[in-house]
Amino acid sequence: MTNAGRALTAIKLGLVSCRACGLLSNRGTLWQGGHHVAGCPRCGRPLVSRKQNSLDRTTALLAAAALLFVPANLLPMMTTATLLRQKSDTIMSGVVTLWTTGSWSLSTLVFVASVVVPALKIVGLTVLVVSTRRCSTWRQLERTRLYRLLELVGRWSMLDVFVMALLAALVRSPLVSVRVEPGAVAFVGVVVFTMLASISFDPRLIWDADPSPSRTRTRTRKGLP
């Protein structure tokens, strides 16, 4: 299944799945701009073999996530103020504080969920987008599994945001206050943009690679069968 010439896909069988109800139908011959004129036999929604402009949208969302990743890790995430002092924490300073106070498991969890996972998701999606744009037939099955893994673990990146929201909601005292800082906004942007990039990417394009480079690049970029 790693060879594009041997991979049996729905397009090669003349089939297309409805994105609304999931019905698998024959494409027929009436295609206009990537859409089936007759629509889904069950729900009537136009049938599209691939998400339109999938790679372009994913690339734009990934670029936005990568740009926000830097301020998300450098700017303070929250500020804790008491009568005696005021302290601002970035993601890494919070991880270090948890580690030095003996909360090793929580420190590791925050580091993995808030730093490692977003970074790996950006890198992983970039690999998928670049290899798909190049119409690569390299390890197609493994790349599909990588996409499913990124889609599964991406939601855990919001752990830091949930913790700050809980702290801000629970700590209501004239002696102590918790304030969310710009770094948290940038971090939420990273998580949201990577999630949208994951949704925009169509993993079926991985299997559309064709031994004929010019023909495949045209088809893949347009998202056509």
WOCORNOR-V25817 format. One record per pair of residues at least 24 apart in sequence whose ideal C-beta (glycine too) atoms are under 8 Angstrom apart, sorted by sequence separation. I is the first residue (numbers start at 0). J is the second residue. If there is no record, write none. Layout:
i:j
I:J
I:J
This chain:
i:j
17:41
20:44
90:114
159:183
17:42
19:44
123:148
124:149
18:44
123:149
160:186
17:44
159:186
160:187
17:46
18:47
120:149
119:149
157:187
160:190
15:46
15:47
120:152
15:48
120:153
156:189
157:190
156:190
116:152
120:156
116:153
153:190
156:193
10:48
9:48
116:155
117:156
116:156
153:193
154:194
153:194
72:114
112:155
113:156
112:156
153:197
113:158
71:117
112:158
113:159
112:159
150:197
149:197
68:117
109:158
68:118
108:158
109:159
146:197
64:117
68:121
109:162
146:200
147:202
65:121
146:202
64:121
143:202
146:205
61:121
142:202
143:205
61:124
142:205
143:206
61:125
93:159
139:205
57:124
61:128
139:206
90:159
124:193
139:208
58:128
57:128
117:189
121:193
124:196
128:200
136:208
113:186
117:190
120:193
124:197
127:200
131:204
134:207
135:208
54:128
131:205
134:208
127:202
130:205
134:209
117:193
124:200
54:131
120:197
131:208
54:132
127:205
134:212
134:215
134:216
76:159
132:216
134:219
77:163
76:163
132:219
131:219
132:220
77:166
77:167
82:174
90:182
81:174
87:180
89:182
81:175
80:175
79:175
80:176
90:186
79:176
80:177
79:177
80:178
78:177
79:178
77:177
78:178
77:178
77:179
78:180
76:179
77:180
76:180
75:180
74:180
75:181
76:182
77:183
74:181
75:182
76:183
74:182
73:182
72:182
76:186
70:181
71:182
74:185
70:182
71:185
70:185
71:186
71:188
67:185
71:189
67:186
67:188
68:189
67:189
64:188
63:188
64:189
67:192
64:192
63:192
64:193
61:192
60:192
61:193
64:196
3:136
6:139
60:193
2:136
1:136
60:195
61:196
3:139
60:196
1:138
1:139
0:139
1:140
57:196
60:199
0:140
56:196
57:199
56:199
57:200
53:199
54:200
53:200
53:201
50:199
54:204
50:201
53:204
49:201
49:203
49:204
49:207
54:219
55:220
54:220
54:222
53:222
52:222
51:222
50:222
49:222
48:222
49:223
47:222
48:223
49:224
48:224
33:221
33:222
33:223
33:224
9:203
30:224
8:203
10:207
8:206
26:224
8:207
6:206
3:206
3:207
3:208
3:209
4:210
3:210
15:224
10:224
